[in-house]
Amino acid sequence: NINIFNKKEKKYLISEIIVQKLNKCPFIIKLHDIYYQNSYIYLISEYAEKGTLNDYINNCKANNIKISNSQINTWIIQIAIGIDYLH
């Protein structure tokens, strides 16, 4: 609900949405479309077939599956590239 934000926060929110819409980084979920209806902003993003990283980690914990150091290193690099891209 956009009405909970003050004018300055709305400006920042719109800027962040524009940055996300222009995103071309392979390690950041793509934003496909934006809808505004009844004071709500709806973001339509790329579908994450395997869920979030948090979902994956929690599933591994629940099933006592060890995540390899190699996989963790890959994620760290991908996250760092994504953060670098956004900045």
C-alpha positions as a Markdown table, in Angstrom:
| # | Residue | x | y | z |
|---|---|---|---|---|
| 1 | Asn | 0.0 | 0.0 | 0.0 |
| 2 | Ile | 1.7 | 3.1 | -1.2 |
| 3 | Asn | -0.3 | 5.4 | 1.1 |
| 4 | Ile | 1.8 | 4.3 | 4.1 |
| 5 | Phe | 4.8 | 6.1 | 2.7 |
| 6 | Asn | 5.5 | 9.8 | 2.9 |
| 7 | Lys | 6.4 | 11.8 | -0.2 |
| 8 | Lys | 10.2 | 11.2 | 0.1 |
| 9 | Glu | 9.7 | 7.5 | 0.7 |
| 10 | Lys | 7.4 | 7.3 | -2.4 |
| 11 | Lys | 10.1 | 9.0 | -4.5 |
| 12 | Tyr | 12.7 | 6.4 | -3.2 |
| 13 | Leu | 10.3 | 3.5 | -3.9 |
| 14 | Ile | 9.7 | 4.6 | -7.5 |
| 15 | Ser | 13.5 | 5.0 | -8.0 |
| 16 | Glu | 14.1 | 1.5 | -6.7 |
| 17 | Ile | 11.3 | 0.1 | -8.9 |
| 18 | Ile | 12.9 | 1.8 | -12.0 |
| 19 | Val | 16.3 | 0.3 | -11.1 |
| 20 | Gln | 14.8 | -3.1 | -10.8 |
| 21 | Lys | 12.9 | -2.7 | -14.1 |
| 22 | Leu | 16.2 | -1.8 | -15.9 |
| 23 | Asn | 18.1 | -4.7 | -14.3 |
| 24 | Lys | 20.1 | -6.9 | -16.7 |
| 25 | Cys | 22.1 | -8.8 | -14.2 |
| 26 | Pro | 21.8 | -12.6 | -14.5 |
| 27 | Phe | 21.9 | -13.1 | -10.7 |
| 28 | Ile | 19.0 | -10.8 | -9.9 |
| 29 | Ile | 15.4 | -11.8 | -10.6 |
| 30 | Lys | 13.9 | -9.8 | -13.5 |
| 31 | Leu | 11.0 | -7.4 | -13.0 |
| 32 | His | 8.6 | -7.9 | -15.9 |
| 33 | Asp | 5.8 | -5.5 | -15.2 |
| 34 | Ile | 4.3 | -3.1 | -12.7 |
| 35 | Tyr | 0.7 | -2.4 | -11.9 |
| 36 | Tyr | -0.8 | 0.3 | -9.8 |
| 37 | Gln | -4.4 | -0.2 | -8.5 |
| 38 | Asn | -6.3 | 1.1 | -5.5 |
| 39 | Ser | -3.2 | 2.6 | -3.9 |
| 40 | Tyr | -1.3 | -0.7 | -4.2 |
| 41 | Ile | 1.8 | -1.4 | -6.4 |
| 42 | Tyr | 2.0 | -4.9 | -7.8 |
| 43 | Leu | 5.3 | -6.1 | -9.2 |
| 44 | Ile | 5.3 | -9.0 | -11.6 |
| 45 | Ser | 8.7 | -10.7 | -11.5 |
| 46 | Glu | 10.4 | -13.6 | -13.1 |
| 47 | Tyr | 9.3 | -17.0 | -11.6 |
| 48 | Ala | 11.9 | -18.6 | -9.3 |
| 49 | Glu | 11.2 | -22.2 | -10.1 |
| 50 | Lys | 13.3 | -23.5 | -7.2 |
| 51 | Gly | 12.1 | -20.9 | -4.7 |
| 52 | Thr | 14.3 | -18.5 | -2.8 |
| 53 | Leu | 17.8 | -19.2 | -1.5 |
| 54 | Asn | 16.3 | -19.2 | 2.0 |
| 55 | Asp | 13.7 | -21.9 | 0.9 |
| 56 | Tyr | 16.5 | -24.0 | -0.4 |
| 57 | Ile | 18.6 | -23.7 | 2.7 |
| 58 | Asn | 15.7 | -24.5 | 5.0 |
| 59 | Asn | 14.8 | -27.5 | 2.9 |
| 60 | Cys | 18.4 | -28.8 | 3.2 |
| 61 | Lys | 18.3 | -28.3 | 6.9 |
| 62 | Ala | 14.9 | -30.1 | 7.2 |
| 63 | Asn | 16.2 | -33.0 | 5.2 |
| 64 | Asn | 19.6 | -33.1 | 6.8 |
| 65 | Ile | 21.3 | -32.4 | 3.4 |
| 66 | Lys | 24.8 | -30.9 | 3.5 |
| 67 | Ile | 25.4 | -28.0 | 1.1 |
| 68 | Ser | 28.9 | -28.2 | -0.4 |
| 69 | Asn | 31.5 | -25.4 | 0.2 |
| 70 | Ser | 31.7 | -25.1 | -3.6 |
| 71 | Gln | 28.0 | -24.4 | -3.8 |
| 72 | Ile | 28.2 | -21.8 | -1.0 |
| 73 | Asn | 31.2 | -20.1 | -2.7 |
| 74 | Thr | 29.2 | -20.0 | -6.0 |
| 75 | Trp | 26.3 | -18.3 | -4.2 |
| 76 | Ile | 28.6 | -15.8 | -2.5 |
| 77 | Ile | 30.1 | -14.8 | -5.8 |
| 78 | Gln | 26.7 | -14.5 | -7.5 |
| 79 | Ile | 25.4 | -12.4 | -4.6 |
| 80 | Ala | 28.5 | -10.2 | -4.7 |
| 81 | Ile | 28.1 | -9.7 | -8.5 |
| 82 | Gly | 24.4 | -8.8 | -8.0 |
| 83 | Ile | 25.2 | -6.3 | -5.3 |
| 84 | Asp | 28.0 | -4.8 | -7.3 |
| 85 | Tyr | 25.7 | -4.5 | -10.3 |
| 86 | Leu | 23.1 | -2.6 | -8.3 |
| 87 | His | 25.7 | -0.1 | -6.9 |
